[in-house]
Amino acid sequence: MATNAEIAAKLLRDAATFFRHVGEQNDPIKDQMDSNAQAYDTIAELVETEPTAEFDLIDQR
């Protein structure tokens, strides 16, 4: 049985793949989609390797 963290990581990686596919089909937004995909892949890695780790969010208002 998969853990919540494993499921979350898979969903994040699937989203990253989606962003990459969108970027491949839309050259004007490719860089943004690749950036989004990288962010999702990074968080997937963190969820898998340190599922209970915490970090401070920077208020970007």
Beta strands, then each sheet from edge to edge (+ up, - down):
end
